[in-house]
Amino acid sequence: MRGMMRPLFGIHSDVVALEAYAARAGAALACVYSSSAELDAALIAERRAAGVYGPKRRRRQVLVTTAGIVVALAVIVFFIFGPPA
């Protein structure tokens, strides 16, 4: 009979240990962010501040500005020298 009781005590201690591990895991998984979108936004902001993504590139804006300047110069040249003969 004593041999049968020994595993029950072992099971009880395993259950107590498992509950303690679950409590620690729950504390470790606690998150200060209310949603995954908020977490992602914070991570991206932190990485940008660290320079991970590099400088912001505004190629399209530079291209449109350059094209506008070229067209304006072409119009000015056309008015100065007249239509080609």
Biopython code that builds the backbone (N, CA, C, O; Angstrom):
import numpy as np
from Bio.PDB.StructureBuilder import StructureBuilder

atoms = [
    (1, "MET", "N", (0.820, -1.184, 0.000)),
    (1, "MET", "CA", (0.000, 0.000, 0.000)),
    (1, "MET", "C", (0.870, 1.257, 0.000)),
    (1, "MET", "O", (0.548, 2.255, -0.645)),
    (2, "ARG", "N", (1.947, 1.185, 0.717)),
    (2, "ARG", "CA", (2.823, 2.345, 0.777)),
    (2, "ARG", "C", (3.425, 2.636, -0.597)),
    (2, "ARG", "O", (3.653, 3.800, -0.928)),
    (3, "GLY", "N", (3.683, 1.623, -1.391)),
    (3, "GLY", "CA", (4.212, 1.801, -2.730)),
    (3, "GLY", "C", (3.230, 2.520, -3.640)),
    (3, "GLY", "O", (3.662, 3.243, -4.538)),
    (4, "MET", "N", (1.947, 2.354, -3.450)),
    (4, "MET", "CA", (0.946, 3.023, -4.269)),
    (4, "MET", "C", (0.817, 4.501, -3.899)),
    (4, "MET", "O", (0.516, 5.331, -4.757)),
    (5, "MET", "N", (1.037, 4.823, -2.662)),
    (5, "MET", "CA", (0.880, 6.208, -2.216)),
    (5, "MET", "C", (2.045, 7.088, -2.677)),
    (5, "MET", "O", (1.884, 8.294, -2.861)),
    (6, "ARG", "N", (3.159, 6.506, -2.852)),
    (6, "ARG", "CA", (4.335, 7.287, -3.237)),
    (6, "ARG", "C", (4.134, 7.995, -4.586)),
    (6, "ARG", "O", (4.448, 9.182, -4.680)),
    (7, "PRO", "N", (3.633, 7.338, -5.622)),
    (7, "PRO", "CA", (3.420, 8.050, -6.881)),
    (7, "PRO", "C", (2.395, 9.169, -6.755)),
    (7, "PRO", "O", (2.504, 10.171, -7.461)),
    (8, "LEU", "N", (1.407, 9.031, -5.883)),
    (8, "LEU", "CA", (0.425, 10.095, -5.721)),
    (8, "LEU", "C", (1.073, 11.359, -5.167)),
    (8, "LEU", "O", (0.745, 12.466, -5.596)),
    (9, "PHE", "N", (1.982, 11.200, -4.226)),
    (9, "PHE", "CA", (2.688, 12.367, -3.692)),
    (9, "PHE", "C", (3.577, 12.992, -4.772)),
    (9, "PHE", "O", (3.718, 14.212, -4.847)),
    (10, "GLY", "N", (4.162, 12.151, -5.590)),
    (10, "GLY", "CA", (4.983, 12.650, -6.694)),
    (10, "GLY", "C", (4.145, 13.417, -7.696)),
    (10, "GLY", "O", (4.586, 14.440, -8.220)),
    (11, "ILE", "N", (2.953, 12.941, -7.965)),
    (11, "ILE", "CA", (2.057, 13.619, -8.889)),
    (11, "ILE", "C", (1.639, 14.970, -8.310)),
    (11, "ILE", "O", (1.578, 15.970, -9.026)),
    (12, "HIS", "N", (1.352, 14.990, -7.002)),
    (12, "HIS", "CA", (0.959, 16.248, -6.363)),
    (12, "HIS", "C", (2.087, 17.282, -6.468)),
    (12, "HIS", "O", (1.830, 18.447, -6.768)),
    (13, "SER", "N", (3.309, 16.869, -6.227)),
    (13, "SER", "CA", (4.424, 17.815, -6.307)),
    (13, "SER", "C", (4.644, 18.263, -7.757)),
    (13, "SER", "O", (5.027, 19.404, -8.012)),
    (14, "ASP", "N", (4.396, 17.350, -8.700)),
    (14, "ASP", "CA", (4.506, 17.740, -10.114)),
    (14, "ASP", "C", (3.446, 18.767, -10.478)),
    (14, "ASP", "O", (3.719, 19.705, -11.227)),
    (15, "VAL", "N", (2.251, 18.598, -9.957)),
    (15, "VAL", "CA", (1.173, 19.545, -10.246)),
    (15, "VAL", "C", (1.500, 20.909, -9.646)),
    (15, "VAL", "O", (1.267, 21.934, -10.286)),
    (16, "VAL", "N", (2.026, 20.934, -8.448)),
    (16, "VAL", "CA", (2.397, 22.200, -7.807)),
    (16, "VAL", "C", (3.513, 22.879, -8.609)),
    (16, "VAL", "O", (3.471, 24.087, -8.844)),
    (17, "ALA", "N", (4.493, 22.104, -9.020)),
    (17, "ALA", "CA", (5.585, 22.667, -9.816)),
    (17, "ALA", "C", (5.066, 23.198, -11.152)),
    (17, "ALA", "O", (5.480, 24.266, -11.604)),
    (18, "LEU", "N", (4.164, 22.454, -11.775)),
    (18, "LEU", "CA", (3.592, 22.886, -13.046)),
    (18, "LEU", "C", (2.812, 24.190, -12.894)),
    (18, "LEU", "O", (2.894, 25.066, -13.754)),
    (19, "GLU", "N", (2.068, 24.319, -11.817)),
    (19, "GLU", "CA", (1.336, 25.559, -11.569)),
    (19, "GLU", "C", (2.288, 26.730, -11.367)),
    (19, "GLU", "O", (2.021, 27.839, -11.831)),
    (20, "ALA", "N", (3.392, 26.486, -10.680)),
    (20, "ALA", "CA", (4.376, 27.547, -10.465)),
    (20, "ALA", "C", (5.016, 27.962, -11.788)),
    (20, "ALA", "O", (5.216, 29.151, -12.031)),
    (21, "TYR", "N", (5.337, 26.992, -12.642)),
    (21, "TYR", "CA", (5.910, 27.299, -13.950)),
    (21, "TYR", "C", (4.924, 28.071, -14.817)),
    (21, "TYR", "O", (5.314, 28.982, -15.547)),
    (22, "ALA", "N", (3.647, 27.708, -14.738)),
    (22, "ALA", "CA", (2.620, 28.401, -15.517)),
    (22, "ALA", "C", (2.472, 29.846, -15.048)),
    (22, "ALA", "O", (2.283, 30.746, -15.866)),
    (23, "ALA", "N", (2.557, 30.068, -13.761)),
    (23, "ALA", "CA", (2.458, 31.435, -13.234)),
    (23, "ALA", "C", (3.639, 32.274, -13.708)),
    (23, "ALA", "O", (3.468, 33.436, -14.076)),
    (24, "ARG", "N", (4.837, 31.691, -13.701)),
    (24, "ARG", "CA", (6.013, 32.421, -14.178)),
    (24, "ARG", "C", (5.924, 32.695, -15.668)),
    (24, "ARG", "O", (6.295, 33.776, -16.127)),
    (25, "ALA", "N", (5.437, 31.727, -16.424)),
    (25, "ALA", "CA", (5.311, 31.912, -17.871)),
    (25, "ALA", "C", (4.291, 32.998, -18.171)),
    (25, "ALA", "O", (4.497, 33.802, -19.080)),
    (26, "GLY", "N", (3.207, 33.035, -17.432)),
    (26, "GLY", "CA", (2.207, 34.082, -17.640)),
    (26, "GLY", "C", (2.774, 35.457, -17.366)),
    (26, "GLY", "O", (2.459, 36.415, -18.071)),
    (27, "ALA", "N", (3.606, 35.561, -16.350)),
    (27, "ALA", "CA", (4.229, 36.845, -16.040)),
    (27, "ALA", "C", (5.236, 37.229, -17.113)),
    (27, "ALA", "O", (5.389, 38.410, -17.427)),
    (28, "ALA", "N", (5.919, 36.249, -17.673)),
    (28, "ALA", "CA", (6.911, 36.529, -18.704)),
    (28, "ALA", "C", (6.253, 36.947, -20.008)),
    (28, "ALA", "O", (6.840, 37.707, -20.778)),
    (29, "LEU", "N", (5.046, 36.466, -20.267)),
    (29, "LEU", "CA", (4.367, 36.779, -21.513)),
    (29, "LEU", "C", (3.506, 38.040, -21.433)),
    (29, "LEU", "O", (2.889, 38.429, -22.425)),
    (30, "ALA", "N", (3.458, 38.667, -20.286)),
    (30, "ALA", "CA", (2.661, 39.881, -20.148)),
    (30, "ALA", "C", (3.221, 40.954, -21.076)),
    (30, "ALA", "O", (4.438, 41.116, -21.173)),
    (31, "CYS", "N", (2.349, 41.681, -21.752)),
    (31, "CYS", "CA", (2.773, 42.661, -22.751)),
    (31, "CYS", "C", (2.157, 44.017, -22.423)),
    (31, "CYS", "O", (1.000, 44.100, -22.010)),
    (32, "VAL", "N", (2.936, 45.073, -22.610)),
    (32, "VAL", "CA", (2.445, 46.405, -22.308)),
    (32, "VAL", "C", (1.645, 46.983, -23.458)),
    (32, "VAL", "O", (1.025, 48.035, -23.306)),
    (33, "TYR", "N", (1.645, 46.317, -24.607)),
    (33, "TYR", "CA", (0.924, 46.818, -25.770)),
    (33, "TYR", "C", (-0.455, 46.181, -25.836)),
    (33, "TYR", "O", (-0.620, 45.004, -25.516)),
    (34, "SER", "N", (-1.436, 46.958, -26.249)),
    (34, "SER", "CA", (-2.807, 46.459, -26.271)),
    (34, "SER", "C", (-3.118, 45.683, -27.537)),
    (34, "SER", "O", (-4.082, 44.917, -27.565)),
    (35, "SER", "N", (-2.320, 45.864, -28.594)),
    (35, "SER", "CA", (-2.573, 45.125, -29.827)),
    (35, "SER", "C", (-1.252, 44.883, -30.548)),
    (35, "SER", "O", (-0.232, 45.498, -30.236)),
    (36, "SER", "N", (-1.293, 43.979, -31.511)),
    (36, "SER", "CA", (-0.079, 43.682, -32.263)),
    (36, "SER", "C", (0.308, 44.860, -33.158)),
    (36, "SER", "O", (1.491, 45.065, -33.430)),
    (37, "ALA", "N", (-0.673, 45.630, -33.615)),
    (37, "ALA", "CA", (-0.367, 46.803, -34.439)),
    (37, "ALA", "C", (0.414, 47.835, -33.629)),
    (37, "ALA", "O", (1.333, 48.472, -34.144)),
    (38, "GLU", "N", (0.050, 47.993, -32.380)),
    (38, "GLU", "CA", (0.758, 48.932, -31.508)),
    (38, "GLU", "C", (2.196, 48.463, -31.271)),
    (38, "GLU", "O", (3.125, 49.271, -31.264)),
    (39, "LEU", "N", (2.371, 47.168, -31.079)),
    (39, "LEU", "CA", (3.713, 46.601, -30.905)),
    (39, "LEU", "C", (4.540, 46.805, -32.162)),
    (39, "LEU", "O", (5.698, 47.213, -32.077)),
    (40, "ASP", "N", (3.965, 46.527, -33.332)),
    (40, "ASP", "CA", (4.686, 46.700, -34.590)),
    (40, "ASP", "C", (5.087, 48.152, -34.799)),
    (40, "ASP", "O", (6.210, 48.428, -35.221)),
    (41, "ALA", "N", (4.188, 49.078, -34.511)),
    (41, "ALA", "CA", (4.500, 50.497, -34.669)),
    (41, "ALA", "C", (5.649, 50.908, -33.753)),
    (41, "ALA", "O", (6.525, 51.675, -34.154)),
    (42, "ALA", "N", (5.644, 50.404, -32.541)),
    (42, "ALA", "CA", (6.726, 50.729, -31.600)),
    (42, "ALA", "C", (8.053, 50.144, -32.068)),
    (42, "ALA", "O", (9.092, 50.796, -31.965)),
    (43, "LEU", "N", (8.021, 48.916, -32.581)),
    (43, "LEU", "CA", (9.257, 48.302, -33.080)),
    (43, "LEU", "C", (9.817, 49.061, -34.269)),
    (43, "LEU", "O", (11.023, 49.299, -34.342)),
    (44, "ILE", "N", (8.960, 49.442, -35.197)),
    (44, "ILE", "CA", (9.416, 50.175, -36.374)),
    (44, "ILE", "C", (9.976, 51.535, -35.969)),
    (44, "ILE", "O", (11.010, 51.955, -36.489)),
    (45, "ALA", "N", (9.311, 52.225, -35.052)),
    (45, "ALA", "CA", (9.807, 53.527, -34.595)),
    (45, "ALA", "C", (11.165, 53.388, -33.917)),
    (45, "ALA", "O", (12.056, 54.215, -34.112)),
    (46, "GLU", "N", (11.312, 52.341, -33.125)),
    (46, "GLU", "CA", (12.592, 52.120, -32.450)),
    (46, "GLU", "C", (13.692, 51.796, -33.454)),
    (46, "GLU", "O", (14.816, 52.280, -33.318)),
    (47, "ARG", "N", (13.381, 50.989, -34.451)),
    (47, "ARG", "CA", (14.382, 50.636, -35.461)),
    (47, "ARG", "C", (14.745, 51.838, -36.320)),
    (47, "ARG", "O", (15.910, 52.006, -36.682)),
    (48, "ARG", "N", (13.773, 52.673, -36.652)),
    (48, "ARG", "CA", (14.082, 53.880, -37.413)),
    (48, "ARG", "C", (14.995, 54.802, -36.624)),
    (48, "ARG", "O", (15.928, 55.387, -37.175)),
    (49, "ALA", "N", (14.722, 54.929, -35.325)),
    (49, "ALA", "CA", (15.563, 55.772, -34.468)),
    (49, "ALA", "C", (16.983, 55.230, -34.399)),
    (49, "ALA", "O", (17.939, 55.994, -34.269)),
    (50, "ALA", "N", (17.120, 53.910, -34.485)),
    (50, "ALA", "CA", (18.441, 53.291, -34.448)),
    (50, "ALA", "C", (19.139, 53.347, -35.799)),
    (50, "ALA", "O", (20.324, 53.026, -35.895)),
    (51, "GLY", "N", (18.414, 53.757, -36.857)),
    (51, "GLY", "CA", (19.028, 53.860, -38.179)),
    (51, "GLY", "C", (19.040, 52.565, -38.964)),
    (51, "GLY", "O", (19.813, 52.434, -39.912)),
    (52, "VAL", "N", (18.212, 51.610, -38.598)),
    (52, "VAL", "CA", (18.200, 50.316, -39.278)),
    (52, "VAL", "C", (17.749, 50.461, -40.725)),
    (52, "VAL", "O", (18.306, 49.815, -41.613)),
    (53, "TYR", "N", (16.753, 51.295, -40.971)),
    (53, "TYR", "CA", (16.195, 51.418, -42.307)),
    (53, "TYR", "C", (16.944, 52.414, -43.184)),
    (53, "TYR", "O", (16.618, 52.543, -44.364)),
    (54, "GLY", "N", (17.924, 53.113, -42.654)),
    (54, "GLY", "CA", (18.691, 54.064, -43.435)),
    (54, "GLY", "C", (17.928, 55.366, -43.643)),
    (54, "GLY", "O", (16.833, 55.549, -43.112)),
    (55, "PRO", "N", (18.523, 56.267, -44.422)),
    (55, "PRO", "CA", (17.864, 57.556, -44.642)),
    (55, "PRO", "C", (16.604, 57.393, -45.491)),
    (55, "PRO", "O", (16.493, 56.474, -46.301)),
    (56, "LYS", "N", (15.675, 58.296, -45.285)),
    (56, "LYS", "CA", (14.442, 58.260, -46.075)),
    (56, "LYS", "C", (14.761, 58.696, -47.498)),
    (56, "LYS", "O", (15.466, 59.677, -47.732)),
    (57, "ARG", "N", (14.231, 57.952, -48.414)),
    (57, "ARG", "CA", (14.485, 58.255, -49.823)),
    (57, "ARG", "C", (13.227, 58.858, -50.434)),
    (57, "ARG", "O", (12.120, 58.344, -50.275)),
    (58, "ARG", "N", (13.433, 59.948, -51.127)),
    (58, "ARG", "CA", (12.300, 60.621, -51.776)),
    (58, "ARG", "C", (12.574, 60.705, -53.276)),
    (58, "ARG", "O", (12.577, 61.792, -53.855)),
    (59, "ARG", "N", (12.798, 59.580, -53.882)),
    (59, "ARG", "CA", (13.152, 59.548, -55.304)),
    (59, "ARG", "C", (12.040, 60.099, -56.183)),
    (59, "ARG", "O", (12.304, 60.859, -57.115)),
    (60, "ARG", "N", (10.816, 59.727, -55.897)),
    (60, "ARG", "CA", (9.708, 60.174, -56.734)),
    (60, "ARG", "C", (9.573, 61.696, -56.681)),
    (60, "ARG", "O", (9.340, 62.334, -57.708)),
    (61, "GLN", "N", (9.718, 62.272, -55.503)),
    (61, "GLN", "CA", (9.614, 63.719, -55.364)),
    (61, "GLN", "C", (10.746, 64.413, -56.114)),
    (61, "GLN", "O", (10.518, 65.423, -56.778)),
    (62, "VAL", "N", (11.946, 63.891, -56.016)),
    (62, "VAL", "CA", (13.086, 64.473, -56.720)),
    (62, "VAL", "C", (12.888, 64.341, -58.224)),
    (62, "VAL", "O", (13.185, 65.275, -58.969)),
    (63, "LEU", "N", (12.388, 63.193, -58.683)),
    (63, "LEU", "CA", (12.164, 62.976, -60.110)),
    (63, "LEU", "C", (11.118, 63.943, -60.663)),
    (63, "LEU", "O", (11.313, 64.515, -61.735)),
    (64, "VAL", "N", (10.017, 64.130, -59.947)),
    (64, "VAL", "CA", (8.968, 65.046, -60.404)),
    (64, "VAL", "C", (9.481, 66.477, -60.417)),
    (64, "VAL", "O", (9.192, 67.220, -61.355)),
    (65, "THR", "N", (10.225, 66.876, -59.413)),
    (65, "THR", "CA", (10.785, 68.231, -59.368)),
    (65, "THR", "C", (11.757, 68.454, -60.530)),
    (65, "THR", "O", (11.725, 69.500, -61.179)),
    (66, "THR", "N", (12.606, 67.485, -60.785)),
    (66, "THR", "CA", (13.565, 67.596, -61.892)),
    (66, "THR", "C", (12.842, 67.676, -63.228)),
    (66, "THR", "O", (13.201, 68.488, -64.081)),
    (67, "ALA", "N", (11.828, 66.840, -63.415)),
    (67, "ALA", "CA", (11.061, 66.877, -64.663)),
    (67, "ALA", "C", (10.365, 68.227, -64.831)),
    (67, "ALA", "O", (10.311, 68.757, -65.940)),
    (68, "GLY", "N", (9.838, 68.782, -63.755)),
    (68, "GLY", "CA", (9.204, 70.100, -63.823)),
    (68, "GLY", "C", (10.183, 71.187, -64.222)),
    (68, "GLY", "O", (9.855, 72.061, -65.024)),
    (69, "ILE", "N", (11.378, 71.137, -63.667)),
    (69, "ILE", "CA", (12.406, 72.129, -63.998)),
    (69, "ILE", "C", (12.811, 72.003, -65.463)),
    (69, "ILE", "O", (12.988, 73.013, -66.144)),
    (70, "VAL", "N", (12.960, 70.780, -65.950)),
    (70, "VAL", "CA", (13.345, 70.555, -67.347)),
    (70, "VAL", "C", (12.261, 71.087, -68.287)),
    (70, "VAL", "O", (12.566, 71.744, -69.282)),
    (71, "VAL", "N", (11.008, 70.805, -67.972)),
    (71, "VAL", "CA", (9.916, 71.295, -68.812)),
    (71, "VAL", "C", (9.870, 72.826, -68.782)),
    (71, "VAL", "O", (9.682, 73.454, -69.823)),
    (72, "ALA", "N", (10.037, 73.426, -67.614)),
    (72, "ALA", "CA", (10.032, 74.885, -67.514)),
    (72, "ALA", "C", (11.174, 75.492, -68.324)),
    (72, "ALA", "O", (10.972, 76.498, -69.003)),
    (73, "LEU", "N", (12.345, 74.913, -68.270)),
    (73, "LEU", "CA", (13.475, 75.415, -69.065)),
    (73, "LEU", "C", (13.213, 75.262, -70.550)),
    (73, "LEU", "O", (13.557, 76.144, -71.337)),
    (74, "ALA", "N", (12.606, 74.147, -70.943)),
    (74, "ALA", "CA", (12.285, 73.944, -72.362)),
    (74, "ALA", "C", (11.297, 74.999, -72.844)),
    (74, "ALA", "O", (11.437, 75.511, -73.955)),
    (75, "VAL", "N", (10.305, 75.332, -72.031)),
    (75, "VAL", "CA", (9.330, 76.359, -72.410)),
    (75, "VAL", "C", (10.014, 77.717, -72.514)),
    (75, "VAL", "O", (9.737, 78.471, -73.447)),
    (76, "ILE", "N", (10.883, 78.038, -71.598)),
    (76, "ILE", "CA", (11.601, 79.322, -71.628)),
    (76, "ILE", "C", (12.471, 79.409, -72.878)),
    (76, "ILE", "O", (12.484, 80.432, -73.564)),
    (77, "VAL", "N", (13.194, 78.334, -73.170)),
    (77, "VAL", "CA", (14.043, 78.316, -74.365)),
    (77, "VAL", "C", (13.183, 78.452, -75.612)),
    (77, "VAL", "O", (13.571, 79.155, -76.545)),
    (78, "PHE", "N", (12.040, 77.808, -75.652)),
    (78, "PHE", "CA", (11.141, 77.899, -76.804)),
    (78, "PHE", "C", (10.671, 79.334, -77.008)),
    (78, "PHE", "O", (10.621, 79.810, -78.142)),
    (79, "PHE", "N", (10.323, 80.032, -75.919)),
    (79, "PHE", "CA", (9.856, 81.409, -76.052)),
    (79, "PHE", "C", (10.988, 82.372, -76.416)),
    (79, "PHE", "O", (10.755, 83.370, -77.098)),
    (80, "ILE", "N", (12.188, 82.086, -75.975)),
    (80, "ILE", "CA", (13.323, 82.981, -76.273)),
    (80, "ILE", "C", (13.749, 82.833, -77.743)),
    (80, "ILE", "O", (13.899, 83.826, -78.455)),
    (81, "PHE", "N", (13.937, 81.606, -78.178)),
    (81, "PHE", "CA", (14.467, 81.381, -79.516)),
    (81, "PHE", "C", (13.377, 81.143, -80.558)),
    (81, "PHE", "O", (13.687, 81.078, -81.747)),
    (82, "GLY", "N", (12.156, 81.017, -80.171)),
    (82, "GLY", "CA", (11.073, 80.819, -81.124)),
    (82, "GLY", "C", (10.976, 79.366, -81.550)),
    (82, "GLY", "O", (11.787, 78.529, -81.152)),
    (83, "PRO", "N", (9.975, 79.081, -82.362)),
    (83, "PRO", "CA", (9.817, 77.701, -82.837)),
    (83, "PRO", "C", (10.949, 77.320, -83.775)),
    (83, "PRO", "O", (11.490, 78.171, -84.482)),
    (84, "PRO", "N", (11.305, 76.050, -83.782)),
    (84, "PRO", "CA", (12.369, 75.637, -84.686)),
    (84, "PRO", "C", (11.931, 75.798, -86.143)),
    (84, "PRO", "O", (10.767, 75.583, -86.480)),
    (85, "ALA", "N", (12.868, 76.175, -86.987)),
    (85, "ALA", "CA", (12.526, 76.434, -88.384)),
    (85, "ALA", "C", (12.619, 75.222, -89.251)),
    (85, "ALA", "O", (12.358, 75.300, -90.451)),
]
sb = StructureBuilder()
sb.init_structure("model")
sb.init_model(0)
sb.init_chain("A")
sb.init_seg("    ")
for serial, (resi, resn, name, xyz) in enumerate(atoms, 1):
    if name == "N":
        sb.init_residue(resn, " ", resi, " ")
    sb.init_atom(name, np.array(xyz, "f"), 0.0, 1.0, " ", f" {name:<3s}", serial, name[0])
structure = sb.get_structure()
